[in-house]
Amino acid sequence: MAEEKSKSKVVKKLKATAAIGAYQKEWFAGLAERVKNGEDFAYLNADVPMEIFRAMDIPFVVNQWWAAICGAKRMTAKYYGLLNQAGYRDDLCSYCATALAESLDPDDHAIGSDGKPLGPWGGLPHPTIAITRLTCDCQSKIFELFAKNHGASFYAMENTQPRKAPLNWYEIVEDNWEDLYDTDRLDAAVEELKELIRFLEEKTGRMFDENKLIEVMNLINEQEAWYKKTRDLIAETSPVPVTVVDTINAVMQAQWQRGTRFAADHARSLYEEIKALADAGEAAVPNEKYRLMWIGRGIWHDFGFYQRFEQKYGAVFMWSMYLAMGADSYIRNHVEEDPLRALAARYIGMEDFLHMPPWNSSWFLQQARQNRIDGVVYMVPENCMQAVEGSYFIKKTLEDAGIPVLEFKADPVDARKWNAQSMTALVEEFIENRVMKGEK
Amino acid sequence: MVLRECAEKSAAFQKLKNAYTHREEAAKAAKAAGKKVVGTLGCDVPEELILAAGMQPYPIYAVPGGPMDMADKYLEYAFDPMVRAQFERIVDGSLNDFCDAVVVSNSTDVLIRIYLYLKELKRVETDVNFPPVYFIDWLFTRRRMHQERNRLTISLFKEEMEKLAGRVITDEEIDAAAVVCNRTRELLRKIDAFRTAREMKLTGTEMLVIIGGGFYMDREAYNKVLEELLEELPAWPAVTGKRLFYTGSVQTDTGLYARVEAAGAVIVGEDHDWGSRYFERDYDREMPPVRALVDRYMLREFSSKKAFVSQRVEALDRETDAAGAEGVLFYFHIYEEAASWDYPSQKESLEGRGIDTLHFAKMHWPQTQEESDAFSAGLKTLIEGKEA
């Protein structure tokens, strides 16, 4: 499928979405300037506890956000060609390996004949530190190669599996994480954080200040509490004032700024804007008939996909994990008692909440019920073992509760594999044959 | 399985071949004799602990070409075919009449998923009947704190095995099991020296049978057979062929090796756990038991799944040197992806040292006809190219 054919015609309505987009560009330019001036710069996988870097004021970029930018800029075909030329397979780990592929691009920081930068946003500045967690077999290898290409120091954080898994994690995680996790698992995660801090202090010469971490953690609590209010507001409003097209970008991008005053204020402004729309009776899709849930990563290269079912069917994608994860999985109260332990209780669970049955399936069901979902479209990512998450159990849990599920394979980043027409037809068929027939 | 006349005529080898071929016999005999049998999945389950508890380990292997109804129902397409087949055997009830438990180690990410799925199946689909499942959550990064964490993990696993056995496992019992396992490793290293010697007297195919046969025998009986075989080996005729090192997907039968060796090569070493990685590094009896177990399993040569690229490059260089390899065959099943990220760096290092490489990725198991043809053609080039 030629990328041009699938070009997204996405309609965004929120000022908050535009605001975070503009902020990210300004922030990225400032970051590039800091790196140019010789500061250390960390490139982090999404599951690395970035709060430590925020507290130490070490500039960082998150791998998955950057992959989304590269995908949205339609760089993937070029990048995977470069991987192939270097002897790597071009059909693996697209989400995680985009930046590695980009590191092979000699034009990443070059300016084209039209005076515009050839790399996305002028290209990724050279990191001095690259950090991932060992949450899948491939990630450490990709990050090590990426670090080598940039001349950066590579650091890996371990990952452990839970022995206990209370189904209602989303009800107890904010305050009672000691009940949620095995104690020794939390102990080990705290030790990991201490080791990371030691590494960063040595590498950067910056001091870690626990008081600063408490401040960062409290700002995050403030930000995520606004997401909770926003999620709850959308869930209880019919027709919904906004769709995932509005919320995914607004939340996902701001999430990578978490721990800043900007991000907390942005989350508040997002809520206030949506609340005003709801109060005014504004509907994202005035003829809303069916409320759809999107399970999976965002289709970054074709965001308009989510809106193709609105006019024809009144079917609106109103739920994605991006807002709901913010609402349910980030808040950790009484941080002051032991900020490192509170942070440990946040970062070790993220993979489990999303990718481990029964934690993911039980949460998806609870969310489907809260949001009065009529149908679930579930994208199982291609070529990613990390995102293999018990799709059978997720589907069974939802369908046993009477909620129809469409499951399909796709790649969230690689536009080469995306056929907008056939994907649209698939969802249309699902809506017509299962959602509209009221399986629920 | 293509075996030489010397192997076919050897009584010792035939005992190994029998165990390798009839893999349930020893486990069922142990069960009939009142022993508990523990199925293992993943290469990092400490067999010393299972043996010390008076139980019989039984590596769960994949059967090619069988029905995959349960795997197709419960697993996503991204599980590699061998793991799919292993999962099928667990959940289709094949193990129920002789296995008392299944222990999964997190030796690859896919096995973590298998464990989580098995656990969830137990919870939500109670009509799917299979033995209780245990899990070992190793950390593979070799820092002090991870060694410490591993000691806790193995202590917890020991407690679980004690519950399963219905009794305490004493230090003396672990030491006695370690003596047996160390003796096995020592004998296998001595035997393997006949494969890696300048004048090779063993083929890779034969070595697979010698190693794998022991998985399905009583361990003390196995050591006796290895001792007998060791006596015979000096008289076995030499084999010739291009010396290849094999890296990649585990080979739990002799099919692939036999094809390679029939084409004119000899597989002089490998880095999978049904091959020479199995007998690396002893249990250090000077250490307390849990520490010794962590030392043995955590500090073996890096596996292709749980190591960084640089570690894998160095590991393969060391292994090919030790085996005197002239070429390396990289072979990966479809959806067994991690080592694909190592390959370009490993190739560069090997070829810089004058070692030829041949690479196959995304291979089905068993191979498709098209893959089989490409494999044969590639092998011909690798083997004959050097000679030309």
Interface residues (C-beta under 8 A of the other chain):
Chain A: A86 G87 Y88 R89 L92 C93 L134 C136 D137 C138 S140 K141 I142 E144 L145 F154 A156 E158 T160 Q161 R163 D184 A188 E191 E192 E195 M356 P357 P358 V380 E382 N383 C384 M385 Q386 V388 G390 S391 Y392 F393 K396 T397 K409
Chain B: K73 Y74 L75 E76 Y77 A78 F79 N106 T108 D109 V110 I112 R113 Y115 L116 Y117 E120 R123 V124 F135 D137 L139 F140 T141 R143 M145 H146 R149 L152 K305 K306 F308 V309 S310 Y335 E337 A338 S340 W341 D342 Y343 P344 S345 K347 A361
